[in-house]
């Protein structure tokens, strides 16, 4: 599809050369890191201000043309893929850290700022932004998908760390949600409504973020277990004990093998936990000792404490590289990565059942996750040309989600809905999914914002 | 007004004797603890199940009759007052703790369970529900008003501690929001939308709550300061230092005087901080020592550590009794209590300006608050027969809110909007307030749920 002349002229007036209809630009915005693909957008727009975003949305609303916001393209469920064409709204030029207010532990940023760029700017302040999904995603994209990651067990997800937003609505209105106060009891929580709405309700053009003090003391370690069950039961016991973990990550034996091949580590090919404590020196010492006692009960072995900042950076770089490390286990494979989250007491059984199911289907699928939240992933490695393997992987992913729902969990702890999980939304939410559709229809009557995603199709 | 015959018969069929049109029952539901009053409802209903609530809402939706949910009547801004008549839906009979899941640190409760009743049930589990607004409010009401209180600085508000809800919509549909997982990235955050919606979007009929482990060690203390500014600047410095406070409460000299008269304490008539630390023994010791160092810089004096559980209970009973203690400072007075929340760096100036303003208007108005969140209240004591005093108190409250907005704060940190703050919603939210109205119209097209509150009037 190409843009109709009327809208093309109107957008060209707003954007000049920052509107592209070249095949290269369009194709770049039709793929993301994971398995999903879509037709290309009709054009790609690079706005630089909220007012430009408003003008674009207003024009597209008049023309009934879809608009799909784009951050860094690192989402794993195809959120930003323009399944119905239209404009890919690339926010990468809105990449300014607008203000850091150390005294209030807050920052105001544009949506294209990445989490690493923000933390680089924060280095001198003694503060940091903790939400860490692994990829160097844009903060706007992280808010739109309610991202979390390794540190959510301590610092929360984007839900907990976005205090306010500037949002452009489908009709071009610009609103502000939230405040700079730590809490508010004045009206609907519009901030929470937009966080996780995956671009279907509005386009985020500014974020007010909560920052945290860099911990006085940090301790991190990795340890091995003889069985997956022992490792995961150790997590469950640790969380129930109330020890304040900053990170507690599970990786299975396949993942350990992948790290060894990819990162030059020499972990035993067994399930591992990677843990981190933040706090005052005394508290970290106490927490680490208490964790050591619990882990010993579950047969933990080979505790390797990362004592320097460099060692810790190496440890978490390894964990963050898991996606690419696991992909390299099977050269040429595509990764069908799936993500569920369950109540803590159901975590051991859920991980165990997933592992058995993967083996029974004859697949390679490392399991790893942010298990302190009850959140885990399987990275199912499939030959992209093998329809049987792809079908088997999809069966595994579906059964993981169904088992999560059966115990009161969720079809996605952090990767979101996008293309991959939309078929499960009715099963999770029942009539509540229809309610999401009603809200979407009220805010975006012409269904221009990321249509075909998250909510039910219009009748 | 009395109920039209058609709806009266339909409701009587659902409720039998649990529908009352007596003047006593109606009048009881036309007043709350604070200043606000309203006409009585046409009738009071006491449903016992979600299905009964659904049948009532369906009948009232057909008849276009307002329905206003009622918890314990302890709100301070008149949220539950039926300003347009209709049915007062008293949820006090839905008071069952449905399930406690210690292994997941969760409880499922009906909306009429009070926070004290829940904590009583939890005693043997080693867990507790931390949100503590002072009053023994119902958990449904606390969710509906996004309540917080003394412990929010550590454990968050209702926003952070409600994992899921069962909600009856205006048309009688029953939905479930949220999951039992610690986090979810699957769709709009409907839980957050209903929390704080003050009964305008649906009626909460069940809550899934996050519980917390009782801290291994607790330390609490009270200390005095020579000036309000020193006390509040000490709070600001403490929070910025990152010391994990479980509670940090400010009370001014008038409040201290009120406590002495009401609770038999013998505090110096000076500004005070009341503080509490939760954690492991070592962490609590370190935190208390670090706080002591900071407080000393601001001239703190007379540290009185509450070393036993009884001493701590007495300390916090005194703080929780502040409302009635302050009212007793001026026998016969009504309390116009107002509540704002500001970014931490603006807290000292905001409290200082409020105190000056109260003095300049010639009023008695103790200031106290959950200052670790930047949240403070003034309890303006007025002669209910003196129009000039009431007008002066309203001016003070308005200026507190305006100054909060001017620094990026909120017109209410925790007391909510109700009747008292609706006139300020446009100033706080701008076009966002219209958006709230659009959402309300989509979910409640006939405006039967707590009409005349929170959102703009329909055109």
Interface residues (C-beta under 8 A of the other chain):
Chain A: X101 X103 X104 X105 X106 X145 X146 X147 X148 X152 X157 X159 X160 X169 X173 X174 X175 X176 X177 X179 X180 X181 X182 X183 X184 X185 X186 X187 X188 X189 X190 X192 X193 X195 X196 X197 X201 X212 X213 X216 X236 X240 X241 X242 X279 X280 X281 X282 X283 X285 X286 X287 X290 X339 X341 X342 X343 X344 X345 X373 X374 X375 X404 X407 X408 X409 X410 X411 X412 X413 X414 X415 X416 X417 X421 X424 X425 X428 X429 X430 X431 X432 X433 X435 X436 X438 X439 X441 X442 X443 X454
Chain B: X101 X103 X104 X105 X106 X145 X146 X147 X148 X152 X157 X159 X160 X169 X173 X174 X175 X176 X177 X179 X180 X181 X182 X183 X184 X185 X186 X187 X188 X189 X190 X192 X193 X195 X196 X197 X201 X212 X213 X216 X236 X240 X241 X242 X279 X280 X281 X282 X283 X285 X286 X287 X290 X339 X341 X342 X343 X344 X345 X373 X374 X375 X404 X407 X408 X409 X410 X411 X412 X413 X414 X415 X416 X417 X421 X424 X425 X428 X429 X430 X431 X432 X433 X435 X436 X438 X439 X441 X442 X443 X454 X455
